[in-house]
């Protein structure tokens, strides 16, 4: 999912299956990201800013971004293959 797959070699059914998997993971990441943001805000209020909190948030944001890019690539490939 986070590796650079060649989606042009997959069949349409495989692309749709990949899209479903990535959407499920994306929803999971967004829920975890919201929880992390809440925990970081609480940590900042009670203990002040810590670099560890910011680092974890940035790493998770990068994962969400990479996942969104993969989903965008798959959707473009599906659109290219679907007759209009």
MDTraj code that builds the backbone (N, CA, C; nanometers):
import mdtraj as md
import numpy as np

residues = "UNK UNK UNK UNK UNK UNK UNK UNK UNK UNK UNK UNK UNK UNK UNK UNK UNK UNK UNK UNK UNK UNK UNK UNK UNK UNK UNK UNK UNK UNK UNK UNK UNK UNK UNK UNK UNK UNK UNK UNK UNK UNK UNK UNK UNK UNK UNK UNK UNK UNK UNK UNK UNK UNK UNK UNK UNK UNK UNK UNK UNK UNK UNK UNK UNK UNK UNK UNK UNK UNK UNK UNK UNK UNK UNK UNK UNK UNK UNK UNK UNK UNK UNK UNK".split()
xyz = np.array([
    [0.0809, -0.1181, 0.0000],
    [0.0000, 0.0000, 0.0000],
    [0.0861, 0.1257, 0.0000],
    [0.1980, 0.1224, 0.0730],
    [0.2836, 0.2398, 0.0772],
    [0.4034, 0.2276, -0.0155],
    [0.4121, 0.1162, -0.0865],
    [0.5187, 0.1042, -0.1837],
    [0.4696, 0.1589, -0.3170],
    [0.5609, 0.1794, -0.4091],
    [0.5250, 0.2334, -0.5391],
    [0.4868, 0.1197, -0.6318],
    [0.3600, 0.0866, -0.6350],
    [0.3116, -0.0195, -0.7219],
    [0.2880, 0.0359, -0.8607],
    [0.3008, -0.0522, -0.9575],
    [0.2684, -0.0157, -1.0946],
    [0.1227, -0.0535, -1.1181],
    [0.0350, 0.0420, -1.1026],
    [-0.1074, 0.0149, -1.1114],
    [-0.1529, -0.0106, -1.2545],
    [-0.0703, 0.0213, -1.3525],
    [-0.1086, -0.0034, -1.4908],
    [-0.1106, -0.1521, -1.5233],
    [-0.0428, -0.2327, -1.4443],
    [-0.0378, -0.3769, -1.4692],
    [-0.1526, -0.4528, -1.4027],
    [-0.2275, -0.3871, -1.3176],
    [-0.3371, -0.4535, -1.2480],
    [-0.4638, -0.4518, -1.3331],
    [-0.5476, -0.5523, -1.3127],
    [-0.6763, -0.5544, -1.3810],
    [-0.7695, -0.4547, -1.3137],
    [-0.8825, -0.4287, -1.3781],
    [-0.9781, -0.3331, -1.3228],
    [-1.0322, -0.3812, -1.1884],
    [-1.0574, -0.5105, -1.1768],
    [-1.1069, -0.5656, -1.0500],
    [-1.0025, -0.5504, -0.9394],
    [-0.8761, -0.5736, -0.9730],
    [-0.7687, -0.5575, -0.8744],
    [-0.7542, -0.4112, -0.8326],
    [-0.7720, -0.3203, -0.9285],
    [-0.7651, -0.1776, -0.8964],
    [-0.8775, -0.1367, -0.8015],
    [-0.9964, -0.1865, -0.8273],
    [-1.1095, -0.1542, -0.7404],
    [-1.0868, -0.2114, -0.6011],
    [-1.0321, -0.3316, -0.5946],
    [-1.0005, -0.3928, -0.4654],
    [-0.8944, -0.3117, -0.3905],
    [-0.7909, -0.2681, -0.4606],
    [-0.6862, -0.1840, -0.3993],
    [-0.7451, -0.0532, -0.3491],
    [-0.8348, 0.0057, -0.4285],
    [-0.8971, 0.1319, -0.3885],
    [-0.9755, 0.1140, -0.2587],
    [-1.0493, 0.0051, -0.2474],
    [-1.1260, -0.0208, -0.1250],
    [-1.0342, -0.0367, -0.0047],
    [-0.9243, -0.1104, -0.0240],
    [-0.8293, -0.1303, 0.0863],
    [-0.7705, 0.0023, 0.1323],
    [-0.7298, 0.0833, 0.0367],
    [-0.6659, 0.2104, 0.0704],
    [-0.7657, 0.3047, 0.1371],
    [-0.8912, 0.3034, 0.0926],
    [-0.9915, 0.3879, 0.1577],
    [-1.0129, 0.3480, 0.3034],
    [-1.0164, 0.2164, 0.3296],
    [-1.0325, 0.1693, 0.4676],
    [-0.9151, 0.2137, 0.5543],
    [-0.7951, 0.2000, 0.5014],
    [-0.6762, 0.2407, 0.5763],
    [-0.6760, 0.3916, 0.5971],
    [-0.7203, 0.4656, 0.4963],
    [-0.7230, 0.6109, 0.5076],
    [-0.8195, 0.6558, 0.6179],
    [-0.9353, 0.5931, 0.6259],
    [-1.0307, 0.6269, 0.7324],
    [-0.9693, 0.5966, 0.8686],
    [-0.9032, 0.4815, 0.8801],
    [-0.8368, 0.4450, 1.0052],
    [-0.7311, 0.5486, 1.0426],
    [-0.6478, 0.5887, 0.9458],
    [-0.5437, 0.6878, 0.9721],
    [-0.6030, 0.8214, 1.0159],
    [-0.7113, 0.8627, 0.9548],
    [-0.7717, 0.9907, 0.9896],
    [-0.8276, 0.9873, 1.1318],
    [-0.8892, 0.8749, 1.1691],
    [-0.9397, 0.8616, 1.3062],
    [-0.8238, 0.8679, 1.4059],
    [-0.7165, 0.7946, 1.3772],
    [-0.5991, 0.7965, 1.4648],
    [-0.5377, 0.9364, 1.4688],
    [-0.5353, 1.0041, 1.3549],
    [-0.4803, 1.1396, 1.3490],
    [-0.5607, 1.2351, 1.4367],
    [-0.6918, 1.2244, 1.4340],
    [-0.7758, 1.3093, 1.5186],
    [-0.7476, 1.2817, 1.6659],
    [-0.7353, 1.1538, 1.7011],
    [-0.7029, 1.1189, 1.8394],
    [-0.5654, 1.1725, 1.8795],
    [-0.4684, 1.1637, 1.7882],
    [-0.3349, 1.2171, 1.8167],
    [-0.3383, 1.3678, 1.8377],
    [-0.4135, 1.4362, 1.7546],
    [-0.4230, 1.5815, 1.7687],
    [-0.4844, 1.6174, 1.9037],
    [-0.5890, 1.5447, 1.9427],
    [-0.6500, 1.5693, 2.0746],
    [-0.5498, 1.5438, 2.1869],
    [-0.4740, 1.4352, 2.1766],
    [-0.3747, 1.4033, 2.2794],
    [-0.2641, 1.5078, 2.2830],
    [-0.2228, 1.5559, 2.1677],
    [-0.1172, 1.6570, 2.1623],
    [-0.1663, 1.7891, 2.2211],
    [-0.2892, 1.8274, 2.1892],
    [-0.3444, 1.9508, 2.2458],
    [-0.3524, 1.9393, 2.3978],
    [-0.3982, 1.8255, 2.4468],
    [-0.4027, 1.8039, 2.5919],
    [-0.2618, 1.8091, 2.6516],
    [-0.1655, 1.7460, 2.5842],
    [-0.0276, 1.7473, 2.6325],
    [0.0322, 1.8864, 2.6336],
    [0.0007, 1.9650, 2.5331],
    [0.0514, 2.1024, 2.5273],
    [-0.0095, 2.1858, 2.6397],
    [-0.1377, 2.1669, 2.6639],
    [-0.2034, 2.2431, 2.7703],
    [-0.1463, 2.2058, 2.9067],
    [-0.1229, 2.0773, 2.9292],
    [-0.0795, 2.0347, 3.0625],
    [0.0722, 2.0382, 3.0818],
    [0.1510, 2.0092, 2.9781],
    [0.2962, 1.9980, 2.9959],
    [0.3782, 2.0908, 2.9071],
    [0.3171, 2.1591, 2.8162],
    [0.3921, 2.2420, 2.7237],
    [0.4271, 2.1641, 2.5969],
    [0.4867, 2.2324, 2.5031],
    [0.5198, 2.1714, 2.3737],
    [0.6406, 2.0798, 2.3893],
    [0.6287, 1.9599, 2.3365],
    [0.7390, 1.8633, 2.3355],
    [0.7674, 1.8264, 2.1903],
    [0.8925, 1.8104, 2.1576],
    [0.9289, 1.7781, 2.0197],
    [0.8791, 1.6402, 1.9783],
    [0.8673, 1.5487, 2.0720],
    [0.8185, 1.4146, 2.0403],
    [0.6754, 1.4198, 1.9887],
    [0.5923, 1.5007, 2.0506],
    [0.4532, 1.5132, 2.0065],
    [0.4453, 1.5644, 1.8633],
    [0.5215, 1.6656, 1.8347],
    [0.5207, 1.7249, 1.7014],
    [0.5757, 1.6258, 1.5991],
    [0.6816, 1.5541, 1.6333],
    [0.7415, 1.4567, 1.5425],
    [0.6421, 1.3465, 1.5071],
    [0.5725, 1.2930, 1.6058],
    [0.4746, 1.1870, 1.5802],
    [0.3622, 1.2386, 1.4906],
    [0.3162, 1.3591, 1.5152],
    [0.2108, 1.4177, 1.4335],
    [0.2564, 1.4352, 1.2888],
    [0.3772, 1.4845, 1.2687],
    [0.4297, 1.5043, 1.1334],
    [0.4443, 1.3714, 1.0605],
    [0.4927, 1.2694, 1.1288],
    [0.5078, 1.1379, 1.0654],
    [0.3716, 1.0815, 1.0245],
    [0.2725, 1.0976, 1.1081],
    [0.1398, 1.0477, 1.0745],
    [0.0788, 1.1271, 0.9602],
    [0.1020, 1.2574, 0.9567],
    [0.0542, 1.3382, 0.8444],
    [0.1174, 1.2928, 0.7133],
    [0.2454, 1.2567, 0.7174],
    [0.3113, 1.2063, 0.5972],
    [0.2498, 1.0743, 0.5510],
    [0.2147, 0.9879, 0.6439],
    [0.1498, 0.8619, 0.6072],
    [0.0134, 0.8861, 0.5426],
    [-0.0629, 0.9782, 0.5974],
    [-0.1935, 1.0107, 0.5398],
    [-0.1763, 1.0691, 0.4002],
    [-0.0771, 1.1547, 0.3821],
    [-0.0512, 1.2147, 0.2509],
    [-0.0124, 1.1084, 0.1483],
    [0.0770, 1.0182, 0.1859],
    [0.1201, 0.9121, 0.0948],
    [0.0023, 0.8229, 0.0567],
    [-0.0817, 0.7928, 0.1527],
    [-0.1998, 0.7121, 0.1278],
    [-0.2951, 0.7834, 0.0311],
    [-0.3135, 0.9127, 0.0487],
    [-0.4006, 0.9904, -0.0391],
    [-0.3460, 0.9948, -0.1811],
    [-0.2140, 1.0039, -0.1952],
    [-0.1538, 1.0044, -0.3280],
    [-0.1736, 0.8706, -0.3984],
    [-0.1609, 0.7609, -0.3255],
    [-0.1844, 0.6287, -0.3838],
    [-0.3290, 0.6152, -0.4280],
    [-0.4205, 0.6626, -0.3466],
    [-0.5619, 0.6569, -0.3806],
    [-0.5915, 0.7406, -0.5046],
    [-0.5291, 0.8551, -0.5155],
    [-0.5473, 0.9419, -0.6317],
    [-0.4965, 0.8738, -0.7588],
    [-0.3828, 0.8066, -0.7497],
    [-0.3261, 0.7358, -0.8641],
    [-0.4170, 0.6220, -0.9082],
    [-0.4691, 0.5478, -0.8128],
    [-0.5583, 0.4364, -0.8457],
    [-0.6861, 0.4877, -0.9102],
    [-0.7427, 0.5925, -0.8565],
    [-0.8663, 0.6475, -0.9142],
    [-0.8437, 0.6985, -1.0562],
    [-0.7287, 0.7581, -1.0821],
    [-0.6975, 0.8044, -1.2170],
    [-0.6856, 0.6862, -1.3129],
    [-0.6229, 0.5792, -1.2680],
    [-0.6085, 0.4604, -1.3519],
    [-0.7443, 0.3955, -1.3785],
    [-0.8299, 0.3908, -1.2780],
    [-0.9648, 0.3355, -1.2973],
    [-1.0430, 0.4208, -1.3964],
    [-1.0295, 0.5520, -1.3846],
    [-1.1005, 0.6416, -1.4755],
    [-1.0503, 0.6253, -1.6192],
    [-0.9203, 0.6016, -1.6369],
    [-0.8659, 0.5803, -1.7708],
    [-0.9196, 0.4526, -1.8337],
    [-0.9458, 0.3524, -1.7534],
    [-0.9906, 0.2232, -1.8053],
    [-1.1413, 0.2124, -1.8207],
    [-1.2149, 0.2959, -1.7522],
    [-1.3602, 0.2880, -1.7570],
    [-1.4110, 0.3606, -1.8811],
    [-1.4917, 0.2906, -1.9622],
    [-1.5472, 0.3582, -2.0807],
    [-1.6498, 0.4631, -2.0398],
    [-1.6528, 0.5716, -2.1138],
    [-1.7439, 0.6814, -2.0800],
    [-1.8717, 0.6692, -2.1526],
])
top = md.Topology()
chain = top.add_chain()
for i, resn in enumerate(residues, 1):
    res = top.add_residue(resn, chain, resSeq=i)
    for name in ("N", "CA", "C"):
        top.add_atom(name, md.element.get_by_symbol(name[0]), res)
traj = md.Trajectory(xyz[None], top)
